[in-house]
Each structure stands twice: as C-alpha cells, then as structure tokens.
Amino acid sequence: MTTDATPSAPPAGLRESKKQETRQLISDVATGLFLAQGFEQTTIAEIAAAARVAKKTVTNYFPRKEDLALDHQDAFTASLARTLTNRQAGESALSALRRAFLDAATSANPVAGFSGPDFARMVADSPTLSARLRDLHDLREAALADALADAVGQPRGDIAPRTAAALLGSVHRTLFQRIQELTLTGQDNARISATAIAEAHSAFGLLEPSLADYAAT
C-alpha cells in the first residue's frame, strides 16, 4: 500500500483527447481573429491571449503561423496520392482522380477549394497564405508523382510519373482556383458545384488522349 499523495498521470487516451481539444481551440480562435482583422495583421501573441494559452503553446501546436489558417493541409497534400492508392482494380489514375474530384465537388469539400467567401477573401488578401497555398499544391503534386511511380513500377523521380503528376495536378490546381474565384464572386456552393462539375469534365477530358490508361493496374 502506498502513501504517495501525488496524483497519477492521466491515461494516454485522455491526454491525447485534451491535446486535440487544445489544438482545435487554438485553431478556432486564430481563424476568428484572421477573419476579423486579416491574417497579416494578426500576431501569435494576440492568438495566445485570446485562447488563454502561452505563446509557446501556440507555436508548439502550429510551428508556422500559416498552419493556423490552413489546418486541412495534411489532408490536402495527401489527397491525390491517397485517391490513386485506393483506386478500384483496373481503374486508371485519370479515372480515379476525376471520380474523386467530382465527389468532392458534389459535397462541397473544403479540400477541393470550398471555403466560403470570408475565408477565400482572407487567403486572397494575404501574400503569405497565397504563397503557402502554392507550396501545398506543389507538395500534393510531388506526393502524387511518387505514388504514380510506385503504381507503374518505375523509380521515384522518373520523368514519366512526374509528367503525369504535373498534368493531373495542374487540372486540380486550376479547378481549385476556379472554385475560389467563384466563391469570391458571392456564388453559393450549389451553383459553384454545378459549374465545377461541368468544367471538370472538360478539363479532365483534355488529358484523355495521353493518360486514359495510365496506371490502370
């Protein structure tokens, strides 16, 4: 029997839950401040004060200020490669990626570019966020190139999967930008979805002559 009165550490599951709650709280507070006063104008110190945490706590969860605004970035950069990896038997890369985009456009998925006018304006008005978004598109394309190389049995870095990824990535990048542009004009998601779906058929169709059967294994 022990007489130690020191409380035991909380279970691992509870600790992880509390960490996720803190992370979400900081992200929500930061987003509110960014929308209210602009990304560039908002400081980490202001976010920490509003969230009632230490400034170091904010940077521990979000090493870069941009991470606070673009909190879907991990899902975004992995999305195309994940779609390719999980494609149906015999389905080409083009077919799988087109299908996934159409599903995302139908459901107004934020990863496809549906963010709402306030958020879209915040990104458009911020050179830092705009630059980071371009970086994320590049990272997503690079991840797709590696996944394509693995799928067709070629070395990572080979020109063929890199070129295929660049073509497929450019369609996604263009459609993402198109959704953002339509959002900034004040159109609602239903109308944007309808436009994006129609234009996606045209955009992906341009790749049919060269990529219709690529990575169809």
Buried (B, 14 or more C-beta within 10 A) or exposed (E): EEEEEEEEEEEEEEEEEEEEEBBEBBBEBBBBBBBEEEBBEBEBEBBBBBBEBEBEBBBBBBEEBBBBBBBEBEEBBBBBBBBBEEBEEEBBBBBBBBBBBBEBBEEBBBBBBBBEBEBBBBBBEBEBBEEBBEEBBEBBBBBBBBBBBBBBEBEEEEEEBBBBBBBBBBBBBEBBEBBBBBBEEEBEBEEBBEBBBEBBEEBBEEBEEEBEEBBBE
